[in-house]
Amino acid sequence: MILRIGLILVLLLVSGAGESMAATLDCSDAGKRLWSRSDPQVNLSHIFCGEIGRNGDPKGFHSRVVALPTGAVDRVEDNRHGAGEIYDATVIYSNGRRKRSTFYPDDCPAEAILRSVLYAYRNQTGDHPAWGVLGPSAPVQGDAQDGYCRDDRGRPFEIRIGTIQRRGQDAINTAFPN
């Protein structure tokens, strides 16, 4: 039994499973969607890479944990903000189109964003008036070390979530600070 556990740990280290999710996200192909292995699945491309729709409309890009340019996004124009702040910025896509996007705090790693999105989905507080559902990014009790995204004061913030059907199951297509 101990030998088996040791072998599993060695395999995890050799496979790079300990690397951060941001280091393993490949955003170079704007047409390829990357999905999490969570339940429900989350469209990682939408949140971390940005997407260009079939009609050329820019979509997503709510975190700057992946280095620019991605396959879909060239650059971001924003005002000064603190690392722990939620903020809006203008995203310039590779096809020259622009859109405003709401961003997770820059100091929130990809793993914490995914964990917060899943927490918000599982702890929904209600519908958003326009579309989607709302949920908190983290439990009220906790701190900056608990693996969730929190605002610059250490509090949970509201996440807006849009779902689609994927392979007969609910999947999170978009999730961003509301």
Order of alpha helices (4+ residues) and beta strands (2+ residues): alpha-alpha-beta-beta-beta-beta-beta-alpha-beta-beta-beta-beta
